[in-house]
């Protein structure tokens, strides 16, 4: 991608914000756009978008463009799995830039964010369900009150003392609510799938990576449950599957902190 000019990663004046991976279907090449300024999160962003790029390369053999239309729930498995599989290789030992303690701390914060994401996703999901089915959803003050209620329900451990106004207006700052309703649910499902692929890699990395690549290569030719199964995961969001994922993450965090 670097050789063919398919990366535009640096920040510059007048450049649009954000990061994404696009695709040139005729050339069968991905293109990654980002705004990297030299902070740690830039690395994870590029890894995330590289997962999407990897997906494009793996699907190039498919004969019809319709086969390359991937459900969002699985497209994000490709990107989030790439973050998890690459995380252990960011230390200087493997050609990266972290010392071993820095690499461990980075992985701990990454895994903590995954756990924190699911209750936030639940907040967004419940808010959208309410806003789209109740007339009060058109009232900004009612939206503030509902968001506050849901934050306290799903994320009771977060301390917003002195920032109550910022807390209740959080729905205004989540662009997915306004631009891509229900996309956040897909992120949550995909994150759970990615953790399951990573779980498999902890036991047999070569086999898990092979299944991951096989699933990406299927494109949109299989159903969502079948794509997840090919990758070695269950397409689910039940309490048991989520509990297993959280317990695994917490155990790895404990190991890294030691």
Steps between C-alpha positions, in 0.01 A plus 500: 500500500786737578675417174186567295407824680194353673567661838422861591568496873654831602318808620523823300326834479166482321478122514161353588475347849455137585634169376360236269586226254358530151526266201588538133299209362640502146861504623412259782682715751408656837586857597550620858437862595594625847619802699796373699675751725740272684290382793438144611141481382617572144669159494183318602298700248732394218488138619119519503482636147764246391258227603253641249779522241595138570135411435519661155812305406351171621183551291674582172442150364120530517353533147211740567503837673180401681698227675716772653211676676575402861250544785625769739478258792774292337695779328588631845611153612778531243618834639461432872665160473799660329538735799506207743724271296757773436508639855768262636745603225531874565799477733859563394562128532293449184611812313246732663552802721388408854710371784350183647335686794361762259366228272331328794340826615377572147342155475335537841341830399388351168332207675342726761348709224341189350328419830385859539370511145222246545306691770546819298365316195201393711443865592505607135277211395240559771499873428440443129221250565332758723559799270361323191188362667389779733374849409719641780797409280445829319549702822868581576430541872332159512799355314735647761297344779481162329872492425573584864271218615664249267853604592419439866338166416770350279814680621447554873871492580583810296561811713347809335501709817503868401444415134131418506423732206764328288372160608139557398588650159722208397243386244567820304869410457456144370476545123377144439169587669438774244670361189497119525220383732561156650859479368624490857318174562697354210823620660407320820423173323821526299709573808371184664585304188851647488562407864401141422745484207770645728410243766565224249831661404616487861477120478602437137607812317571342161166319485306805617668727247427250223129495594494880521642529149264232371201691637618828345546324167131396502395864459123524499440150365391362838246598762615687809488191728695303238767772464546514876518119517760490222711744703461281809242710683130500585269768364345575837454758770363289783607530862709181493706597195553852631595374847756262352655785298515738796653236727765424239585869459519551876733200537735628228496847659602344832787316332621816327481702822712238674 
